[in-house]
Amino acid sequence: MSGTSSQHPEAKSHARPDASGVSLEDIQKYWDHFLHDQEMSKALVGSPQWFTDLAAYRYEKLDYLPKVVDFQAYRGKRLLEVGCGIGLDLARFAQGGADVTGIDLSPRAVALAKQHLAQQGATGQVLQMNAEAMNFADGTFDTVYAHGVVQYTIDPQRMIDEIYRVLKPGGTAIFMLYHRDSWLMFMSKVTKVGLEHVDAPIFRTFGQRQARTLLGAFGKVVIVPERFPVATKLHHGLKAALYNGVFVPFFNALPKAITRRWGWHLMIWATK
């Protein structure tokens, strides 16, 4: 099903909800090896076709994302993406006129993000950096974007505090956290199909109250559950057929007033 996956055979065999025994090197090595969605293209890694394939898959799977994050709305703003990965969202912000900086713990991701920006004719800097201890002065950025990053870090509070620190007063941080009380968590338990990257050195989910506590330093916090079922291309077989043919249309036919609270992604806008 979309957003779930069997565990990677070479990775650790179970989720690590806490940081005991986990190092930055563990996290770096994992994400160097398992670039997000890399298996969704047969093209040469780093080629224009490879980036095109992964972008198409990303924005089909996350069909809500361009609707709730206007990549064109940050022209002239200093924007930092924390955990930029291979730079798909970063390039969109750059093409929209933002002055972008991307950071990632994975040197492989950093190299590919630079390559992607260059291929797209977009300008920006990409740096290898630990987001729990960033090398930026206080109040450097107008906007900080961290989509799907906090759940994989050693100390979520420390990362969020760093994001708060580097934001200008009045600036906005945009987060995406995995929602503990979601349709996908329920489906994963029922079908016994593991969540994508549940085998990462650290993998967390959050309730909305917990998220608000983490973001307590911010003046205003808006949380909107997003990411509802779409047909999977990652899985095959009977479970996938039932998921695509029965569950997806049934769930999406229900009124959003009923299903909204069960979104798999908590999209958060937090103003300093």
Secondary structure, DSSP 8 states (H G I E B T S, - for coil): -TTB----TTS-SS---S-TT--HHHHHHHHHHS-TTGGG--S-TTSHHHHHHHHHHHHHHTTTHHHHS-TTTTTT-EEEEET-TTSHHHHHHHHTT-EEEEEES-HHHHHHHHHHHHHTT---EEEE--TTS--S-TT-EEEEEEES-GGGSS-HHHHHHHHHHHEEEEEEEEEEEEBSSSHHHHHHHHHT--BTTTTSS----B-HHHHHHHTTTSSEEEEEEE------SS--SHHHHHIIIIIHHHHHHS-HHHHGGG-SEEEEEEE-
